[in-house]
């Protein structure tokens, strides 16, 4: 390591001593950590974080009890009590209840799963686990009936609930993995992951879909990059992109950082790892059902203005935009955002951290995309926690996200429409609130990049150099620092 590189802080940083919000909350339990406090020998930070995540996830399961009790059929429960999840509906609606491989040709009996392969594999695996002890009729008998009637067969309602719980357990494991990765990303700052574990949006959206799988892989990519392992970083990005497309966007920030550090070979290693991992994971789907594999790409290109997007606000205002036009302008705007982030990363006084640039790119994609499903907030969560580990800013951002989450459930339940005579201006306002909250988070991170003294991870300075003891992630390889 070159002498001009910032060294990572050897002492664990306590949030209750550096974060005003954490300091205020700590008064409930005796106040901030003292200067002469001694850490517990067994309850080290990562174990506390994992235990806290288990508690939060258990609360999330309890929050879904109204839907479990009503068979996922009551709008009063799934929207009114905000316990909706895509998981049970896909078990019946995509053929998993019949034990079908997601890329098999069903001859039109079932719709093809519209998700990338990682989610399809996980959903199928959860179905196979559920069917080890099925409560419904034998799997073979399900092929004989009408798929629309499967849910009403004896024992199937209980089996759907079992499938949801099995899936929740698998997602919990990915959440545990994400927590572990985030706790180790900033050496000396494991408690930054507490903002992920105790996040209100994690509690509210963690079980809506399978996104926690991609979240864990993105967290793993941040961890691998901080450990100077570009190939592993790329592999995790490739696996993430095979689960949700957005982890692929991390390669852009890696290119900017590698360019600044004159270490383009590290970007090459990451890119190769990502491409190979993505290809290997997609290969089984391509070989067993190429036409079904392509559905994810055609489905997204054909959809119009959808939930949560500014395009939908325009639609509600009477300005219809064709799907093809939305596709074009979404990518043009996203391309412009990527160029702006690249310029920012290049002209900044110090090399930005990967989480900072990645947050800006992913947030830019979500701001101009034609759909913002409620669980998409999870895409930003690990990046936000690592980019700006400050309670105030994270809570301001999440307050806007939670307002939108409330609005989308009320909108889907039909209550906002009824309140305004058939329109949805209240929902449109909450979409704008969510956008403004994301822009606030983006603005704070941009400020941290341009003025690194405001970056909490770089906040503590060495007297000799004025460089951060907590520092950015260590450079990969032996190239010069910017």
TORGU-157513 format. One record per residue (C-alpha): x, y, z; residue number from 1. Coordinates in Angstrom, 1 decimal. Each point is the difference from the previous one (the first is absolute). Layout:
N
     xx     yy     zz   k
      X      Y      Z NUM
...
END
This chain:
482
     xx     yy     zz   k
    0.0    0.0    0.0   1
    1.4    3.4   -1.0   2
    0.7    2.5    2.8   3
   -2.4    2.6   -1.4   4
   -3.0   -2.4    0.4   5
   -2.4    0.7    2.8   6
    0.2   -2.6    2.7   7
   -3.1   -1.7    1.3   8
   -0.9    0.8    3.6   9
    1.3   -2.7    2.4  10
   -2.7    0.8    2.7  11
   -3.7   -0.7   -0.4  12
   -1.9    3.2   -0.5  13
   -3.1    0.3    2.2  14
   -3.0    1.6   -1.6  15
   -1.2    1.4    3.3  16
    3.1    2.1    0.2  17
    0.1    1.4   -3.6  18
   -3.6    0.0   -1.2  19
   -2.4    2.4    1.7  20
   -3.1   -2.1   -0.7  21
    1.7   -3.2    1.5  22
    1.2    2.1    2.9  23
   -3.5    1.1    0.8  24
   -1.5   -3.5   -0.3  25
    2.8   -1.4    2.2  26
   -1.4    2.1    2.9  27
   -2.7   -2.7    0.4  28
    2.7   -2.6    0.8  29
    2.4    2.1    2.1  30
    1.5    2.4   -2.4  31
    2.9    0.0   -2.5  32
    2.9   -2.5    0.3  33
    2.6    1.3    2.4  34
    3.6    0.5   -0.9  35
    1.2   -2.6    2.4  36
   -2.7   -2.6   -0.8  37
    1.1   -3.5   -0.7  38
   -1.6   -2.2   -2.7  39
   -1.8   -3.2    1.0  40
    2.1   -3.1   -0.7  41
   -2.8   -1.9   -1.8  42
   -2.5    2.7   -1.0  43
    2.2    1.5   -2.7  44
   -1.6    2.4   -2.4  45
   -0.7   -2.5   -2.8  46
   -1.8   -2.4    2.4  47
   -2.1    2.9    1.4  48
   -0.9    1.0   -3.5  49
   -1.0   -3.5   -1.1  50
   -2.1   -0.4    3.1  51
   -1.7    3.3   -0.6  52
   -0.7   -1.0   -3.6  53
   -1.6   -3.2    1.2  54
   -2.3    2.0    2.3  55
   -1.0    2.5   -2.8  56
   -0.7   -2.8   -2.4  57
   -2.2   -1.8    2.5  58
   -2.0    3.2    0.4  59
   -0.4    0.2   -3.8  60
   -1.4   -3.5    0.1  61
   -2.4    0.9    2.7  62
   -1.1    3.0   -2.1  63
   -1.0   -2.4   -2.7  64
   -2.4   -2.0    2.2  65
   -3.2    1.8   -1.2  66
    0.8   -1.2   -3.6  67
    0.9   -3.5    1.2  68
   -3.3   -0.2    1.9  69
   -2.2    1.2   -2.9  70
    1.6   -2.1   -2.7  71
    1.5    3.0   -1.8  72
   -3.4    0.8   -1.4  73
   -1.2    3.0    2.1  74
    0.8    3.5   -1.2  75
   -0.7    1.2    3.5  76
    3.0   -2.2    1.2  77
    2.5    0.1   -2.9  78
   -0.4    3.7   -0.7  79
   -1.7    1.4    3.0  80
    2.4   -1.6    2.4  81
    2.9    0.2   -2.5  82
    0.9   -3.7    0.1  83
    0.0   -0.6   -3.7  84
    2.5   -2.4   -1.6  85
    0.6   -1.2   -3.6  86
    1.2   -3.4    1.3  87
   -3.3   -1.9    0.6  88
   -1.5    1.1   -3.3  89
    2.9   -1.2   -2.1  90
   -0.1   -3.4    1.7  91
   -3.4   -0.6   -1.6  92
    0.2    2.3   -3.0  93
    3.3   -1.2   -1.5  94
   -0.3   -3.7    0.5  95
    2.3   -0.4    3.0  96
   -2.9   -1.7    1.8  97
    0.1   -2.8   -2.6  98
    3.8   -0.3    0.4  99
    0.7    1.3   -3.4 100
    3.4    1.3   -1.0 101
   -0.3    3.8   -0.6 102
    1.4   -0.3   -3.6 103
   -2.1   -3.0   -1.1 104
   -2.5    0.4   -2.8 105
   -3.5   -0.3    1.5 106
   -1.8    0.5   -3.3 107
   -1.7    3.2    1.4 108
   -1.2   -1.7    3.2 109
    2.0    2.4    2.0 110
    1.5    3.4   -0.5 111
    3.8    0.0   -0.2 112
    1.8    1.4    3.1 113
    0.9    3.6   -0.9 114
    3.0    0.2    2.3 115
    3.7   -0.6   -0.7 116
    1.3   -3.5    0.5 117
    1.3    0.5    3.6 118
   -3.5    0.7    1.3 119
   -1.5   -2.8   -2.1 120
    2.4   -2.5    1.3 121
   -0.6    1.1    3.6 122
   -3.8   -0.1   -0.4 123
    0.2   -3.5   -1.5 124
    2.4   -1.2    2.7 125
   -2.4    1.3    2.7 126
   -2.8   -1.8   -1.7 127
    1.9   -3.3    0.0 128
    0.7    0.4    3.7 129
   -3.7    0.8    0.7 130
   -1.1   -3.1   -1.9 131
    2.2   -2.3    2.1 132
   -3.0    0.0    2.4 133
   -2.9    1.3   -2.0 134
   -3.4    0.8    1.6 135
   -1.8    0.1   -3.3 136
   -0.8   -2.9   -2.4 137
    2.9   -2.0   -1.6 138
    2.0    2.0   -2.4 139
   -0.9   -2.4   -2.9 140
   -3.7    0.6    0.5 141
    0.4    3.7   -0.3 142
    0.9   -0.4   -3.7 143
   -3.5   -1.3   -0.7 144
   -2.0    3.0    1.2 145
   -0.6    3.5   -1.1 146
    2.9    2.2    1.3 147
   -2.5    2.7    1.0 148
   -1.5   -2.4    2.5 149
    3.2   -1.1    1.7 150
   -0.3    2.5    2.8 151
   -3.4   -1.4    1.0 152
    1.1   -3.7    0.2 153
    0.1   -1.5    3.5 154
    3.1    0.9    1.9 155
    1.4    2.4   -2.7 156
   -0.6    3.1    2.1 157
    2.1   -1.4    2.7 158
    2.6   -1.1   -2.5 159
    0.2    3.5   -1.5 160
    0.6    1.4    3.5 161
    2.7   -2.6    0.5 162
    1.6    1.0   -3.3 163
    0.1    3.7    1.2 164
    1.6   -1.0    3.3 165
    2.6   -2.2   -1.7 166
    0.8    2.9   -2.3 167
    0.2    2.3    2.9 168
    2.5   -2.2    1.7 169
    2.2   -0.1   -3.1 170
   -0.3    3.8   -0.3 171
    1.0    0.3    3.7 172
    3.2   -1.9   -0.8 173
    0.8    2.5   -2.7 174
   -0.8    2.8    2.4 175
    2.4   -1.5    2.5 176
    2.6   -0.2   -2.7 177
   -0.5    3.6   -1.0 178
    0.3    1.1    3.6 179
    3.3   -1.9    0.4 180
    1.4    1.5   -3.2 181
   -1.0    3.6    0.9 182
    1.5   -0.4    3.5 183
    3.4   -0.8   -1.5 184
    0.0    2.5   -2.9 185
    1.4    2.9    2.0 186
    2.7   -1.3    2.3 187
   -0.3    1.6    3.4 188
   -3.7    0.9   -0.8 189
   -2.0   -3.2    0.4 190
   -2.9    2.0    1.6 191
   -0.7    1.7   -3.3 192
   -1.9   -3.2   -0.9 193
   -2.4    0.8    2.9 194
   -1.7    2.6   -2.2 195
   -0.8   -2.9   -2.4 196
   -1.2   -2.4    2.7 197
   -2.3    2.5    1.7 198
   -1.2    1.6   -3.2 199
   -3.7    0.7    0.0 200
   -0.2   -0.8   -3.8 201
    1.7   -3.3    0.5 202
   -2.7   -1.0    2.6 203
   -2.8    1.3   -2.3 204
    1.2   -1.4   -3.4 205
    2.4   -2.9    0.6 206
   -2.6   -2.7   -0.7 207
   -1.9    1.7   -2.9 208
    2.2   -1.8   -2.6 209
    3.3   -1.8   -0.3 210
    2.2    3.1   -0.2 211
    1.9   -0.8    3.2 212
    1.9   -2.5   -2.0 213
    1.4    2.7   -2.3 214
    0.5    2.3    3.0 215
    2.3   -2.6    1.6 216
    2.0   -0.4   -3.2 217
    0.5    3.8   -0.3 218
    1.1    0.2    3.7 219
    2.4   -2.8   -0.8 220
    1.4    1.9   -3.0 221
    0.6    3.0    2.3 222
    1.7   -2.2    2.5 223
    2.2   -1.8   -2.6 224
    1.0    3.4   -1.5 225
    1.1    1.2    3.4 226
    2.1   -3.1    0.4 227
    1.9    0.7   -3.3 228
   -1.6   -3.0   -1.8 229
   -1.2    1.4   -3.4 230
   -0.7   -3.4   -1.5 231
   -2.2   -1.1    2.9 232
   -1.6    3.5   -0.2 233
   -0.9   -0.7   -3.6 234
   -1.2   -3.5    0.6 235
   -2.4    1.3    2.7 236
   -1.2    2.8   -2.3 237
   -0.6   -2.6   -2.8 238
   -2.0   -2.2    2.4 239
   -1.9    3.1    1.1 240
   -0.8    1.0   -3.6 241
   -1.3   -3.5   -0.6 242
   -2.4    0.6    2.9 243
   -0.9    3.7   -0.7 244
    1.4    2.1   -2.7 245
    1.1    2.9    2.1 246
    3.2   -1.5    1.6 247
    1.5    0.2   -3.5 248
    0.1    3.8    0.4 249
    2.8   -0.3    2.6 250
    2.5   -0.7   -2.8 251
   -0.3    3.6   -1.1 252
    1.2    1.4    3.3 253
    2.7   -2.6    0.1 254
    1.2    1.2   -3.4 255
    0.1    3.6    1.3 256
    2.0   -0.9    3.1 257
    2.4   -2.2   -2.0 258
    0.5    2.8   -2.5 259
    0.8    2.5    2.9 260
    2.5   -2.5    1.5 261
    1.5   -1.0   -3.3 262
   -0.9   -3.6    0.7 263
   -2.2   -0.9   -3.0 264
    1.1   -3.6    0.4 265
   -2.1   -0.2    3.2 266
   -3.0    1.1   -2.0 267
    0.8   -2.7   -2.6 268
    0.1   -2.6    2.7 269
   -3.3    1.1    1.4 270
   -1.7    0.2   -3.4 271
    1.3   -3.5   -1.0 272
   -1.2   -1.4    3.3 273
   -3.4    1.6   -0.5 274
   -0.5   -1.3   -3.5 275
    1.1   -3.5    0.7 276
   -2.1   -0.3    3.2 277
   -3.1    1.4   -1.8 278
    0.5   -2.3   -3.0 279
    0.5   -3.1    2.2 280
   -3.1    0.7    2.1 281
   -2.2    0.7   -3.1 282
    1.2   -3.1   -2.0 283
   -2.4   -2.5    1.6 284
   -3.0    2.2   -0.9 285
    1.2    0.7   -3.5 286
    0.6   -3.7   -0.7 287
   -3.3   -1.2    1.5 288
   -2.3    2.7   -1.4 289
    1.5    2.8   -2.1 290
   -3.4    1.4   -0.9 291
   -1.0    0.1    3.7 292
    3.3    1.5    1.0 293
   -0.6    3.0   -2.4 294
   -3.3    0.9    1.7 295
    1.7    2.1    2.6 296
    1.5    2.3   -2.7 297
   -3.1    0.2   -2.1 298
   -2.3    0.5    3.0 299
    1.9    3.0    1.2 300
    0.3    1.6   -3.4 301
   -3.7   -0.3   -0.7 302
   -1.4    1.4    3.3 303
   -1.1    3.6    0.1 304
    0.0    2.6    2.8 305
   -0.4   -2.0    3.2 306
   -0.2    0.3    3.7 307
    2.0    2.7    1.8 308
    1.6    1.6   -3.0 309
   -0.1    3.6   -1.2 310
   -1.2   -1.4   -3.3 311
   -3.2   -1.1    1.8 312
   -0.4    3.5    1.4 313
    0.1    1.3   -3.6 314
   -2.5   -2.7   -1.0 315
   -2.4    1.1    2.8 316
    0.4    3.6   -1.1 317
   -1.3   -1.0   -3.4 318
    3.4   -0.2   -1.9 319
    0.1   -3.5   -1.4 320
    3.4   -1.2   -1.0 321
    0.4   -3.2   -2.0 322
    2.1   -2.8    1.5 323
    2.6    0.2   -2.8 324
    0.4    3.8    0.7 325
    0.4   -0.6    3.7 326
    2.6   -2.7   -0.7 327
    2.0    2.4   -2.2 328
   -0.2    3.0    2.3 329
    0.6   -2.1    3.2 330
    3.3   -1.3   -1.5 331
    1.0    3.4   -1.3 332
   -0.6    1.7    3.3 333
    1.7   -2.9    1.9 334
    3.0    0.3   -2.4 335
    0.3    3.7    0.7 336
   -0.1   -0.7    3.7 337
    2.8   -2.6   -0.4 338
    2.1    2.5   -1.9 339
   -0.6    2.7    2.7 340
    1.0   -2.5    2.8 341
    3.1   -0.9   -2.0 342
    1.0    3.6   -0.3 343
   -0.7    0.6    3.7 344
    2.2   -3.0    0.9 345
    2.8    1.2   -2.2 346
    0.1    3.7    1.1 347
   -0.5   -0.7    3.7 348
    2.9    1.0    2.2 349
    0.4   -3.5    1.5 350
   -1.0   -3.3   -1.6 351
   -3.6   -0.6    0.9 352
   -0.9   -3.2    1.8 353
   -1.8   -2.8   -2.0 354
   -3.1    0.2    2.1 355
   -0.4    3.7   -0.7 356
    0.3   -0.2   -3.8 357
   -2.1   -3.2   -0.1 358
   -2.8    1.7    2.0 359
   -0.1    2.9   -2.4 360
   -0.2   -2.3   -3.0 361
   -2.7   -2.3    1.4 362
   -2.0    2.9    1.3 363
    0.2    1.7   -3.4 364
   -1.4   -3.2   -1.6 365
   -2.9   -0.2    2.5 366
   -0.8    3.7   -0.5 367
   -0.5   -0.3   -3.8 368
   -1.2   -3.7   -0.2 369
   -3.5   -0.7   -1.1 370
   -0.9   -1.9    3.1 371
    0.9    0.3    3.7 372
   -1.4   -3.1    1.8 373
   -0.2    0.5    3.8 374
    2.9   -2.4    0.7 375
    2.4    1.9   -2.3 376
    1.0    2.1    3.0 377
    2.1   -3.0    1.0 378
    2.2    0.6   -3.0 379
    1.2    3.2    1.5 380
    0.1   -1.1    3.7 381
    3.5   -1.6    0.2 382
    1.5    2.6   -2.2 383
   -1.6    2.8    2.0 384
    1.2   -1.4    3.3 385
    3.5   -0.4   -1.3 386
    0.1    3.3   -1.9 387
   -1.6    2.2    2.8 388
    0.0   -1.7    3.4 389
   -1.8    2.8    1.8 390
   -3.3   -0.6    1.7 391
   -1.5    3.4   -0.8 392
    0.5   -0.2   -3.7 393
   -1.1   -3.7   -0.3 394
   -3.1    0.7    2.0 395
   -1.0    3.0   -2.1 396
    0.4   -2.1   -3.1 397
   -1.9   -2.9    1.4 398
   -2.8    2.2    1.3 399
   -0.7    0.9   -3.7 400
    0.2   -3.7   -1.0 401
   -2.4   -1.0    2.8 402
   -2.4    2.7   -1.1 403
    0.0   -1.4   -3.5 404
   -0.3   -3.6    1.3 405
   -3.2    1.0    1.9 406
   -1.3    1.8   -3.1 407
    0.6   -2.9   -2.4 408
   -1.9   -2.4    2.2 409
   -2.9    2.4    0.4 410
    0.1    0.6   -3.8 411
   -0.1   -3.8   -0.8 412
   -2.7   -0.5    2.6 413
   -2.1    2.7   -1.8 414
   -0.4    2.2    3.0 415
    1.9    3.0   -1.4 416
   -2.0   -0.2   -3.2 417
   -3.4   -0.1    1.8 418
    1.1    3.0    2.1 419
    0.5    2.2   -3.1 420
   -2.8   -1.1   -2.3 421
    2.0   -2.4   -2.2 422
    3.3    1.9   -0.3 423
    3.2   -0.6    1.9 424
    1.6    3.4    0.8 425
    0.8   -1.0    3.5 426
    2.0   -3.0   -1.3 427
    1.7    2.3   -2.5 428
    1.0    2.3    2.8 429
    1.5   -2.9    2.0 430
    2.0   -1.1   -3.1 431
    1.5    3.5   -0.1 432
    0.7   -0.1    3.8 433
    1.9   -3.2   -0.6 434
    2.0    1.5   -2.9 435
    0.8    3.1    2.1 436
    1.2   -2.2    2.8 437
    2.3   -1.9   -2.3 438
    1.3    3.2   -1.5 439
    0.8    1.2    3.5 440
    2.1   -3.1    0.7 441
    1.7    0.4   -3.4 442
    0.8    3.7    0.8 443
    1.6   -0.9    3.3 444
    2.1   -2.7   -1.6 445
    1.1    2.4   -2.8 446
    1.0    2.5    2.7 447
    2.0   -2.6    1.8 448
    1.9   -0.9   -3.3 449
    0.8    3.7   -0.7 450
    0.8    0.8    3.6 451
    1.4   -3.2    1.5 452
    0.3    1.6    3.5 453
   -3.8   -0.5    0.2 454
    0.2   -3.7   -0.7 455
   -0.4   -1.9    3.3 456
    2.2   -2.8   -1.2 457
    2.9    2.5   -0.6 458
   -0.9    2.3    2.9 459
    2.9   -0.8    2.4 460
    3.3    1.5   -1.2 461
    3.6   -0.8    0.7 462
    1.9    3.1    1.3 463
    2.9   -0.6   -2.5 464
   -1.8   -0.4   -3.2 465
   -3.6    1.1    0.5 466
   -1.1   -3.3   -1.4 467
   -2.7   -2.2    1.3 468
    0.9   -2.7    2.5 469
   -3.3   -1.7   -0.8 470
    0.8    0.8   -3.7 471
   -1.6   -1.3   -3.2 472
    0.3   -3.6   -1.0 473
    3.7   -1.0   -0.5 474
    1.2    0.2   -3.6 475
    0.1   -3.2   -2.0 476
    3.4   -1.0   -1.3 477
    3.0    2.3    0.2 478
   -0.9    2.9   -2.2 479
    0.3    3.6    1.1 480
   -2.6    1.7    2.1 481
   -1.8    3.0   -1.5 482
END
